[in-house]
């Protein structure tokens, strides 16, 4: 019972600075970048207040997702700074409670926040970014998206048959696709693969030229091959629709990214950027847990410390973390470093530092 009261007390000290951190860091993000862009959209494109409001609303999920780790760091620093400043940490340790046990509820909450943030980054952020792009391109910029795109992927469904159409190059103005690969799945099993050098939009349908159809069995592999000079495929999506259905990696879910990576690998295209995007969806949210490991011992000081010191330490740790992350993920996206290692390295550094600091404070 005594330990449960201790947990509730420690967590109560954590709650207010965590909420404060989300609000304050979100405000910093909004003020530093978003307000400038919004002003530009209003002056350059004449965007109305209602459109700006939707743009602001759809941008919030990504901003909030970045503030979770920062807020957890600030909360653990300020909570343990207050507890140690009033000698409560010393009193708890004098009562036979180890430092690890005092920190345990904070780490548990930080892990829960990390898991929630992973789900948030996968389920909420990509969908909001898609809507943000649509509002920006359709309603504000007036449909000024580039008409020529590389590495286009189109997903269609017809009954139990799913088709993934990939084109290395797509030109909306001429209604052409080049270097096309189509995978057809029956009941989620690969059944056919079609390839073609070129496809054209003619009379409301896509016509392929100079291609090959491969019939594939799930267990026996390749069964038959047939070449064709010209063929109409069941894809009735107009060129202008294809332009708008393409997503940036940041707008895709992990499942969509994996499908896209598969298509790129079939064409011997680089995939490092997309793998980094997948790994960052996991490792950036997980930073909440590792930041708590660092924040709690950093906040535990023998002398009384003010909340301004906790905020200052938070900014320093955040700056170092994101500087390392920007550097390593840049190497990962460029193919100079393994994407998994590039995205995990900042968290691994935080883990080592956190373990060292916790052991020092438990001594």
Buried (B, 14 or more C-beta within 10 A) or exposed (E): EEEEEBBEBBBEBBEEBBEBBBEBBBEBBBEEEBEEEBEEBBEEBEBEEEBBEBBBEBBBBBBBBBBBBBBBBBBBBBBBBBBBBEEBBEEBBEEEBEBEBBBBBBBBBBBEBBBEBBEBBBEBBBBBBBBBBEBBBBBBBEEEBEEEBEBBBBEBEEEEBBBBBBBBBBBBEEBBBBBBBBBBBEEEEBBBBBBBEBBBBEEEBBBBBEBEBBEBEEEEEEEEEEEEEEBEBEBEBEBBEBBBEBBEBBBBBBEBBEBBBBBBEEEEBEBBBBBBBBBBBBBBBBBBBBBBBBBBBBBBBEEEBEBEBBBEBBBEBBEBBBEBBEBBBEBBBEEEBBBBEBBBBBBEBBBEBBBEBBEEBBE
